[in-house]
Amino acid sequence: MANKTFDAAKENKEDEFYTQISDIEKELAHYREHFKGKTVLCNCDDPRISNFFKYFALKFNELGLKRLISTCYKNQEVDLFTQNDCEKAIWLDYYGNPNDPTCTDFSTVEVKEFKGDGDFRSQECIELLKQADIVVTNPPFSLFREYIAQLIEYKKSFLIIGNQNALTYKEIFSLIKENKIWLGYHSGDMKFVVPDYYAPRNTRFWQDENGRKWRSLGNICWFTNLDIAKRHEELVLYKSYSSDEYPHYENFDAINCDKTSDIPMDYNGVIGVPITFISIYSPDQFEIVGLGIVGSCEFTNERRMEILDKNGLPTGKYTVNAKGTLYRKHLESDKKPAAFKDCETGELYQSIYARILIKRKK
Ligand SMILES: C[S@@+](CC[C@H](N)C(=O)[O-])C[C@H]1O[C@@H](n2cnc3c(N)ncnc32)[C@H](O)[C@@H]1O
């Protein structure tokens, strides 16, 4: 068992984070109208422990579902709660319980075995994906790009949990920019039960009174392509543009805005805003132009600069375009010392990392 546990930990790349039913309920409360008459697939979910399966099975009648499919990857550490044999990949097909619509015990629903390992990319799982209308789950973080790509390829509706870092992945950002996917309602801190073999950590880790291990992650969000009211709520803009408050970048034709709530109401050009903008983004109000990093936007100069240390002192190391990010002139009012010095003019600069470039639509 010790070896098996160790191998599992290695193989799973810390993909085992079990979602709480309260988090699922909180988000799903905003999507009820999408589920009537639909087949829901939870394809990274052992139905014996998954709260996604549990949520949809309990709400089967209330949501008016047609069918619920839950598939389990054989690597899953199911014996965390149940001591179930996790050698076999299994799946379950639920059509509700017409004899007892208020049923809360799903243990008698037949569990079927896959021939393969239940990988969401396997042919057996793809056949089930084809039969589904909406996919809802928390997929493995390490396979997030592939997971979304498959949903897009098979033109599925979905609501899935992911890490906010994924917003800056090239492929994911393109989908956001093209308005093919967007963020759901809740984002930020989320707590997950993790398997016993997960090593303790100094922070964001604890054990409850039953000995179950927990981890919290501070940058979680929901990704979806289901239309939601929030997506059409416009941000109230109240600030006026001034060149002092919104300095222009040196290597891109756009102004910098440090807080989403401070986006000026009267600037018609491109504005660089923090990544968190995506959580309030309404395509009715704004257009996303790009991501403010090398490879996503075309820098208008390739200025050579010396890198300064955290106290603003020379390091003897050099870069162009502030290591591939947007940058602006260093201001006397800046709390942080300058990060770069122009090799030719001696001018000082601040690099502005992780900006989304947007434009007001009207
Ligand atoms: C973040 S956990 C979430 C589990 C469950 N969906 C939940 O929310 O409680 C991701 C799950 O995907 C499973 N998984 C990893 N690789 C997979 C694959 N290739 N195909 C299907 N599931 C996979 C992991 O075993 C893990 O249980």
The ligand as a Tripos MOL2 file, in Angstrom:
@<TRIPOS>MOLECULE
LIG
   27    29     1     0     0
SMALL
NO_CHARGES

@<TRIPOS>ATOM
      1 C1         -9.3610   18.4010   -9.0130 C.3       1 LIG1
      2 S1         -9.8770   16.7250   -8.8020 S.3       1 LIG1
      3 C2        -11.6110   16.9160   -8.6490 C.3       1 LIG1
      4 C3        -12.3710   15.6660   -8.3650 C.3       1 LIG1
      5 C4        -13.8860   15.8740   -8.4580 C.3       1 LIG1
      6 N1        -14.2520   16.3080   -9.7860 N.3       1 LIG1
      7 C5        -14.3180   16.9030   -7.4540 C.2       1 LIG1
      8 O1        -14.5190   18.0430   -7.8370 O.co2     1 LIG1
      9 O2        -14.4290   16.5820   -6.2580 O.co2     1 LIG1
     10 C6         -9.6390   16.1240  -10.4570 C.3       1 LIG1
     11 C7         -9.9330   14.6630  -10.6430 C.3       1 LIG1
     12 O3         -9.6650   14.2590  -11.9770 O.3       1 LIG1
     13 C8         -9.0900   12.9640  -11.9600 C.3       1 LIG1
     14 N2         -8.2720   12.7980  -13.1610 N.ar      1 LIG1
     15 C9         -6.9310   12.9760  -13.2980 C.ar      1 LIG1
     16 N3         -6.5630   12.7040  -14.5520 N.ar      1 LIG1
     17 C10        -7.6870   12.3660  -15.2210 C.ar      1 LIG1
     18 C11        -7.9430   11.9620  -16.5440 C.ar      1 LIG1
     19 N4         -6.9440   11.8950  -17.4310 N.pl3     1 LIG1
     20 N5         -9.1990   11.6710  -16.9080 N.ar      1 LIG1
     21 C12       -10.2210   11.7570  -16.0040 C.ar      1 LIG1
     22 N6        -10.0420   12.1240  -14.7280 N.ar      1 LIG1
     23 C13        -8.7820   12.4270  -14.3490 C.ar      1 LIG1
     24 C14        -8.2600   12.9300  -10.7190 C.3       1 LIG1
     25 O4         -8.0670   11.5880  -10.3210 O.3       1 LIG1
     26 C15        -9.0850   13.7810   -9.7580 C.3       1 LIG1
     27 O5         -9.9010   13.0030   -8.9560 O.3       1 LIG1
@<TRIPOS>BOND
     1     1     2 1
     2     2     3 1
     3     2    10 1
     4     3     4 1
     5     4     5 1
     6     5     6 1
     7     5     7 1
     8     7     8 2
     9     7     9 1
    10    10    11 1
    11    11    12 1
    12    11    26 1
    13    12    13 1
    14    13    14 1
    15    13    24 1
    16    14    15 ar
    17    14    23 ar
    18    15    16 ar
    19    16    17 ar
    20    17    18 ar
    21    17    23 ar
    22    18    19 1
    23    18    20 ar
    24    20    21 ar
    25    21    22 ar
    26    22    23 ar
    27    24    25 1
    28    24    26 1
    29    26    27 1
@<TRIPOS>SUBSTRUCTURE
     1 LIG1         1 GROUP 0 **** ****
